[in-house]
């Protein structure tokens, strides 16, 4: 458990205003390239997918188009499968796992589902390796009406016509050591609250929806991922990151209430993956493979039970 030093921006107990957000923004710098890492891969997939630009961030319009891959032979009689990555831009395997699924596995689902893959929902945060967007807003708490996050609002607009047609939504995330060392302290400072130390689980886990749980669906994905990397154990309280473990490697959140990406459709099968890239027991490729294994297992489970 980590003991946190006072956060260098803001006054303890007072939420940030514009001055503090500006001071925080001044500390951010580009660490990798969305164009090189994501858009170039998407360009290589254009022959296999319809590539849709569903928005453009106004941060630097020429640099941040929001891109989704859609099944080329779209069939309105088929269900929709949504795969999203990079809602938190720093969670690398979410982005690259989504692209890997598109490049290596999507063709296997042709004529069975319509795919929508949004591999990098938050490209500015991807480049900065950060959880928030440029305005210190967390996109994954912003999937709600009148969203303060452009990233979230744009994705919701893209998905709105397919909400009821969706069968599966897998939202790809990571839980990293920097959640505890950087992002939780920053969140507490931004909101003027106390930062309570926590623990980072060593391994992969899933987040199910409290309002419409699908335990067998979640366990099918856990079983598939366990062949690729290790599953996070419960802590001494029977919890993972403060939430009760309901089955091996699975906790639950109220998706819609919290404004989470996994709640933007009415899909009966939905989940948030959480990979642990800082484990000495997992490589970067294993992390990507774990994301892909979860997506494939989730789709396979849903299709096998579709009436």
C-alpha positions as CSV (number, residue, x, y, z in Angstrom):
1,X,0.0,0.0,0.0
2,X,1.4,3.4,-1.0
3,X,1.7,6.5,1.1
4,X,1.1,9.5,-1.1
5,X,3.0,12.8,-0.8
6,X,1.0,16.0,-1.2
7,X,0.1,16.6,-4.9
8,X,2.1,19.5,-6.4
9,X,-0.8,21.2,-8.0
10,X,-3.7,22.8,-6.1
11,X,-4.6,23.5,-2.5
12,X,-5.5,20.5,-0.3
13,X,-9.2,20.2,0.3
14,X,-10.1,22.6,-2.6
15,X,-11.2,21.4,-6.0
16,X,-9.2,22.7,-9.0
17,X,-10.3,25.7,-11.0
18,X,-9.1,26.9,-14.4
19,X,-5.7,28.0,-13.0
20,X,-5.0,24.6,-11.6
21,X,-6.1,22.8,-14.7
22,X,-3.8,25.1,-16.8
23,X,-0.9,24.3,-14.4
24,X,-1.6,20.6,-14.8
25,X,-1.8,20.8,-18.6
26,X,1.6,22.6,-18.6
27,X,3.2,19.5,-17.2
28,X,1.9,17.2,-20.0
29,X,4.1,16.4,-23.0
30,X,3.9,14.1,-26.0
31,X,5.5,10.7,-25.3
32,X,4.3,8.7,-28.3
33,X,2.5,9.2,-31.6
34,X,-1.1,8.5,-32.3
35,X,-0.4,8.9,-36.0
36,X,2.4,6.4,-36.0
37,X,1.0,3.8,-33.6
38,X,-2.7,3.9,-34.5
39,X,-3.6,5.7,-37.7
40,X,-0.8,3.9,-39.6
41,X,-2.2,0.5,-38.5
42,X,-5.7,1.6,-39.4
43,X,-4.5,2.6,-42.9
44,X,-3.2,-1.0,-43.3
45,X,-6.7,-2.3,-42.6
46,X,-8.7,-0.1,-45.0
47,X,-9.0,-2.9,-47.6
48,X,-10.8,-5.0,-45.0
49,X,-13.0,-2.5,-43.2
50,X,-15.0,0.6,-43.7
51,X,-13.0,3.3,-41.8
52,X,-15.2,6.0,-40.3
53,X,-14.1,9.3,-38.9
54,X,-16.7,9.8,-36.3
55,X,-15.3,13.0,-34.8
56,X,-12.3,15.2,-34.5
57,X,-11.0,16.7,-31.3
58,X,-10.6,20.4,-31.3
59,X,-7.4,20.3,-29.4
60,X,-5.3,20.2,-32.6
61,X,-7.8,19.2,-35.4
62,X,-5.2,18.0,-37.8
63,X,-3.8,15.5,-35.4
64,X,-6.7,13.9,-33.6
65,X,-9.4,12.4,-35.9
66,X,-11.5,9.8,-34.1
67,X,-11.5,6.6,-36.1
68,X,-13.7,3.5,-36.0
69,X,-13.4,0.3,-38.1
70,X,-16.8,-1.1,-39.3
71,X,-17.6,-4.3,-41.1
72,X,-17.4,-3.8,-44.8
73,X,-20.3,-6.0,-45.7
74,X,-22.7,-4.6,-43.1
75,X,-25.9,-6.6,-42.7
76,X,-28.8,-5.1,-40.7
77,X,-30.0,-8.6,-40.0
78,X,-26.9,-9.4,-37.9
79,X,-26.2,-8.3,-34.3
80,X,-23.6,-5.6,-33.6
81,X,-20.4,-6.3,-31.6
82,X,-18.6,-3.2,-30.3
83,X,-15.0,-3.3,-29.2
84,X,-13.5,-0.1,-27.7
85,X,-10.0,0.6,-26.6
86,X,-8.0,3.6,-25.3
87,X,-10.9,5.3,-23.5
88,X,-8.1,5.9,-21.0
89,X,-5.3,6.7,-23.4
90,X,-2.5,5.5,-21.2
91,X,-3.9,1.9,-21.1
92,X,-1.8,0.7,-24.0
93,X,-2.9,-2.9,-24.5
94,X,-6.5,-1.7,-24.9
95,X,-5.5,0.2,-28.0
96,X,-3.2,-2.4,-29.4
97,X,-5.4,-5.3,-28.4
98,X,-8.3,-3.8,-30.3
99,X,-6.1,-3.3,-33.4
100,X,-4.7,-6.8,-33.1
101,X,-8.2,-8.2,-32.9
102,X,-9.1,-6.2,-36.0
103,X,-6.1,-7.4,-37.9
104,X,-6.0,-11.1,-36.9
105,X,-9.4,-12.2,-35.8
106,X,-12.2,-10.0,-37.1
107,X,-12.4,-11.9,-40.4
108,X,-13.4,-15.0,-38.6
109,X,-16.7,-13.3,-37.6
110,X,-17.6,-12.1,-41.0
111,X,-21.2,-12.9,-41.9
112,X,-22.0,-13.6,-38.3
113,X,-21.8,-10.1,-36.7
114,X,-21.4,-6.5,-37.6
115,X,-18.2,-5.2,-36.0
116,X,-17.5,-1.7,-34.8
117,X,-14.0,-1.3,-33.4
118,X,-13.0,2.0,-31.9
119,X,-9.3,1.3,-31.1
120,X,-8.3,4.6,-29.5
121,X,-11.2,6.7,-28.1
122,X,-8.8,9.2,-26.4
123,X,-5.9,9.9,-28.8
124,X,-4.6,13.0,-26.9
125,X,-4.4,11.0,-23.7
126,X,-2.7,8.1,-25.7
127,X,0.1,10.5,-26.7
128,X,0.5,12.0,-23.3
129,X,0.1,8.6,-21.5
130,X,-2.6,9.9,-19.3
131,X,-6.0,8.9,-17.9
132,X,-7.7,12.3,-18.5
133,X,-8.3,14.4,-21.6
134,X,-6.8,17.8,-22.2
135,X,-9.3,19.4,-19.8
136,X,-8.5,17.1,-16.9
137,X,-11.8,15.2,-17.5
138,X,-11.9,11.4,-17.2
139,X,-13.7,10.2,-20.4
140,X,-14.6,6.9,-18.7
141,X,-16.8,8.8,-16.2
142,X,-18.3,11.0,-18.9
143,X,-20.5,8.7,-21.0
144,X,-23.7,10.5,-20.2
145,X,-26.0,13.2,-21.6
146,X,-24.3,16.6,-22.0
147,X,-20.9,15.0,-21.6
148,X,-18.0,17.2,-20.7
149,X,-15.6,15.0,-22.7
150,X,-15.6,15.3,-26.4
151,X,-14.1,11.8,-26.7
152,X,-17.1,10.3,-24.9
153,X,-19.7,12.4,-26.7
154,X,-18.4,11.5,-30.1
155,X,-18.4,7.8,-29.4
156,X,-21.9,7.9,-28.0
157,X,-23.1,9.7,-31.2
158,X,-21.4,7.0,-33.3
159,X,-23.1,4.2,-31.4
160,X,-26.5,5.7,-30.8
161,X,-28.1,4.1,-34.0
162,X,-26.8,0.6,-32.9
163,X,-27.6,0.6,-29.2
164,X,-30.5,-1.8,-29.4
165,X,-28.8,-3.9,-32.1
166,X,-25.7,-4.5,-30.0
167,X,-25.1,-8.1,-28.8
168,X,-21.7,-7.7,-27.2
169,X,-19.6,-4.7,-26.0
170,X,-16.1,-5.4,-24.7
171,X,-14.3,-2.2,-23.4
172,X,-10.6,-2.8,-23.1
173,X,-8.7,-1.3,-20.2
174,X,-5.7,-1.8,-17.9
175,X,-5.0,-1.3,-14.2
176,X,-1.5,-0.1,-13.8
177,X,0.9,0.8,-11.0
178,X,0.6,4.4,-12.1
179,X,-3.1,4.3,-11.1
180,X,-1.9,4.3,-7.5
181,X,1.3,6.4,-7.8
182,X,0.0,9.1,-10.2
183,X,-3.6,9.1,-11.2
184,X,-5.4,8.5,-7.8
185,X,-3.4,11.3,-6.2
186,X,-4.2,13.6,-9.1
187,X,-7.9,12.7,-8.9
188,X,-8.0,13.5,-5.2
189,X,-6.2,16.8,-5.8
190,X,-8.4,17.8,-8.7
191,X,-11.6,17.1,-6.6
192,X,-10.3,18.5,-3.3
193,X,-10.6,15.1,-1.5
194,X,-8.3,12.9,0.5
195,X,-6.3,10.3,-1.3
196,X,-6.9,7.0,0.3
197,X,-4.0,4.5,-0.5
198,X,-5.1,1.3,-2.2
199,X,-3.6,-1.8,-3.8
200,X,-3.0,-2.7,-7.4
201,X,-4.0,-6.4,-8.2
202,X,-1.4,-8.5,-10.0
203,X,-3.3,-10.0,-12.9
204,X,-6.2,-9.8,-15.3
205,X,-9.8,-9.2,-14.1
206,X,-13.1,-8.2,-15.5
207,X,-15.8,-5.8,-14.5
208,X,-19.4,-6.9,-15.0
209,X,-22.5,-4.7,-14.9
210,X,-24.2,-4.5,-11.5
211,X,-27.6,-3.8,-13.1
212,X,-27.5,-6.7,-15.6
213,X,-24.9,-9.2,-14.6
214,X,-23.8,-12.1,-16.9
215,X,-21.6,-14.3,-14.7
216,X,-21.3,-17.2,-17.2
217,X,-20.3,-14.7,-19.9
218,X,-17.6,-13.2,-17.7
219,X,-16.3,-16.7,-16.7
220,X,-16.0,-17.8,-20.3
221,X,-13.7,-14.8,-20.9
222,X,-11.8,-15.5,-17.7
223,X,-11.2,-19.1,-18.8
224,X,-9.9,-18.0,-22.2
225,X,-7.6,-15.3,-20.7
226,X,-6.2,-17.7,-18.1
227,X,-4.6,-19.6,-21.0
228,X,-2.7,-16.4,-21.9
229,X,-1.9,-14.7,-18.6
230,X,-2.7,-15.0,-14.9
231,X,-5.9,-13.9,-13.3
232,X,-5.9,-11.4,-10.4
233,X,-6.5,-13.0,-7.0
234,X,-8.8,-11.5,-4.4
235,X,-7.1,-9.5,-1.6
236,X,-7.4,-10.4,2.1
237,X,-10.9,-8.8,2.1
238,X,-12.2,-10.8,-0.8
239,X,-11.9,-7.7,-3.1
240,X,-10.2,-6.3,-6.1
241,X,-9.6,-2.6,-6.1
242,X,-12.1,-2.2,-3.3
243,X,-15.0,-4.1,-4.9
244,X,-16.3,-7.6,-3.9
245,X,-15.1,-10.4,-6.1
246,X,-18.2,-12.2,-7.2
247,X,-16.4,-15.0,-9.0
248,X,-12.8,-15.7,-9.9
249,X,-11.4,-12.5,-11.5
250,X,-14.7,-10.7,-11.7
251,X,-16.1,-7.6,-9.9
252,X,-19.1,-5.4,-10.7
253,X,-19.8,-1.7,-11.3
254,X,-23.0,0.1,-12.2
255,X,-22.0,1.0,-15.7
256,X,-24.6,3.6,-16.6
257,X,-24.7,5.3,-13.2
258,X,-20.9,5.8,-13.3
259,X,-20.9,7.0,-16.9
260,X,-18.7,4.2,-18.0
261,X,-18.1,3.3,-21.7
262,X,-19.3,-0.2,-21.2
263,X,-22.8,1.1,-20.5
264,X,-23.4,3.0,-23.8
265,X,-25.3,0.2,-25.5
266,X,-28.2,-2.1,-24.5
267,X,-26.1,-5.2,-25.3
268,X,-27.0,-8.1,-23.1
269,X,-23.3,-9.1,-22.9
270,X,-20.9,-6.4,-21.9
271,X,-17.8,-6.1,-19.8
272,X,-14.7,-4.0,-19.0
273,X,-11.4,-5.9,-19.2
274,X,-8.5,-4.9,-16.9
275,X,-5.0,-6.1,-17.8
276,X,-2.0,-5.6,-15.5
277,X,0.9,-4.6,-17.7
278,X,3.3,-4.0,-14.9
279,X,3.4,-7.6,-13.7
280,X,6.8,-9.3,-13.9
281,X,4.7,-12.3,-15.0
282,X,3.3,-10.7,-18.2
283,X,4.9,-9.2,-21.3
284,X,3.4,-6.5,-23.5
285,X,2.5,-9.1,-26.1
286,X,0.7,-11.2,-23.5
287,X,-1.3,-8.2,-22.4
288,X,-2.4,-7.6,-26.0
289,X,-3.1,-11.3,-26.4
290,X,-5.2,-11.3,-23.2
291,X,-7.4,-8.5,-24.6
292,X,-7.9,-10.4,-27.8
293,X,-8.7,-13.6,-26.0
294,X,-11.3,-11.8,-24.0
295,X,-12.9,-10.3,-27.1
296,X,-13.0,-13.6,-29.0
297,X,-14.3,-15.6,-26.0
298,X,-17.0,-13.0,-25.4
299,X,-18.2,-13.0,-29.0
300,X,-18.1,-16.8,-29.2
301,X,-20.1,-17.2,-26.0
302,X,-22.8,-14.7,-27.1
303,X,-23.1,-16.2,-30.6
304,X,-23.5,-19.7,-29.1
305,X,-26.5,-18.6,-27.1
306,X,-28.1,-16.3,-29.6
307,X,-31.7,-17.3,-30.4
